[in-house]
């Protein structure tokens, strides 16, 4: 993946957030959903990279259809990020009392 800076950035993003998801005082299902949303970003980014590499290999010259395909693959990555944000916001929403439990845990109550 040395030729894929986007994947490396996504991997760093996931590696920073997975421990947070594990540390937060939430149930296992919520933790799994949060981590899964991060893994989905990595999967979609890999597919996006594969699509781009295939198009560049098969059709190195610029073509409107090739650009459209690449744009759609990039849009899939963007949607996976939106999915991740939505999942994390829902899991960490104040009504879920995560912040109160985290404060109690850190203060020793």
PLY file of the C-alpha trace (Angstrom):
ply
format ascii 1.0
element vertex 109
property float x
property float y
property float z
element edge 108
property int vertex1
property int vertex2
end_header
0.00 0.00 0.00
3.01 2.26 -0.35
1.43 3.71 -3.49
-1.88 4.47 -1.80
-1.61 7.52 0.47
-5.40 7.67 0.86
-5.49 4.15 2.26
-2.65 4.95 4.66
-4.53 8.01 5.89
-7.69 5.97 6.34
-5.73 3.29 8.17
-4.24 5.85 10.57
-7.74 7.27 11.11
-9.03 3.79 11.95
-6.07 2.92 14.16
-6.67 6.06 16.19
-10.41 5.51 16.58
-10.56 1.75 17.20
-8.96 2.03 20.66
-11.38 4.84 21.48
-14.33 2.68 20.45
-13.00 -0.13 22.65
-12.33 2.18 25.61
-15.72 3.93 25.61
-18.21 2.60 28.16
-20.72 1.30 25.62
-22.11 -2.13 24.94
-20.42 -4.65 22.67
-22.89 -4.16 19.83
-22.25 -0.41 19.75
-18.50 -1.01 19.83
-18.79 -3.51 17.00
-20.85 -1.10 14.90
-18.35 1.70 15.45
-15.38 -0.48 14.53
-17.26 -1.97 11.56
-17.94 1.50 10.21
-14.19 2.16 10.27
-13.40 -1.15 8.58
-15.97 -0.34 5.91
-14.01 2.81 5.04
-10.86 0.71 4.56
-12.67 -1.84 2.40
-14.26 0.80 0.18
-10.97 2.67 -0.13
-9.24 -0.52 -1.27
-11.97 -1.13 -3.84
-11.70 2.48 -5.00
-7.94 2.10 -5.44
-8.38 -1.16 -7.32
-10.92 0.43 -9.67
-8.62 3.37 -10.32
-5.64 1.12 -11.00
-7.64 -1.09 -13.35
-8.94 1.88 -15.31
-5.47 3.40 -15.56
-4.11 0.05 -16.75
-6.84 -0.71 -19.27
-7.31 2.83 -20.55
-4.34 5.08 -19.78
-5.67 7.89 -21.97
-8.26 10.24 -20.53
-11.83 9.23 -21.29
-15.06 10.74 -19.90
-16.44 7.34 -18.93
-13.24 6.43 -17.08
-13.46 9.70 -15.16
-17.08 9.01 -14.29
-16.24 5.53 -13.00
-13.43 6.92 -10.85
-15.72 9.65 -9.53
-18.33 7.07 -8.57
-15.75 4.98 -6.75
-14.56 8.07 -4.89
-18.16 8.89 -4.01
-18.45 5.44 -2.45
-15.52 6.28 -0.19
-17.20 9.55 0.76
-20.43 7.71 1.56
-18.54 5.26 3.75
-17.19 8.24 5.71
-20.70 9.64 6.07
-21.83 6.23 7.31
-19.01 6.22 9.86
-19.89 9.68 11.14
-23.57 8.79 11.43
-22.83 5.57 13.33
-20.44 7.30 15.73
-22.81 10.22 16.33
-25.71 7.88 17.05
-23.60 5.79 19.43
-22.19 8.83 21.22
-25.36 10.93 21.28
-25.91 12.48 24.74
-29.20 10.62 25.25
-27.20 7.40 25.17
-25.48 8.62 28.38
-22.02 7.67 27.12
-20.54 10.95 28.33
-21.96 10.57 31.83
-20.68 6.99 32.08
-17.28 8.07 30.77
-17.11 10.89 33.32
-18.13 8.52 36.11
-15.53 6.01 34.99
-12.74 8.59 34.84
-13.65 10.13 38.20
-13.78 6.73 39.88
-17.50 6.65 40.70
0 1
1 2
2 3
3 4
4 5
5 6
6 7
7 8
8 9
9 10
10 11
11 12
12 13
13 14
14 15
15 16
16 17
17 18
18 19
19 20
20 21
21 22
22 23
23 24
24 25
25 26
26 27
27 28
28 29
29 30
30 31
31 32
32 33
33 34
34 35
35 36
36 37
37 38
38 39
39 40
40 41
41 42
42 43
43 44
44 45
45 46
46 47
47 48
48 49
49 50
50 51
51 52
52 53
53 54
54 55
55 56
56 57
57 58
58 59
59 60
60 61
61 62
62 63
63 64
64 65
65 66
66 67
67 68
68 69
69 70
70 71
71 72
72 73
73 74
74 75
75 76
76 77
77 78
78 79
79 80
80 81
81 82
82 83
83 84
84 85
85 86
86 87
87 88
88 89
89 90
90 91
91 92
92 93
93 94
94 95
95 96
96 97
97 98
98 99
99 100
100 101
101 102
102 103
103 104
104 105
105 106
106 107
107 108
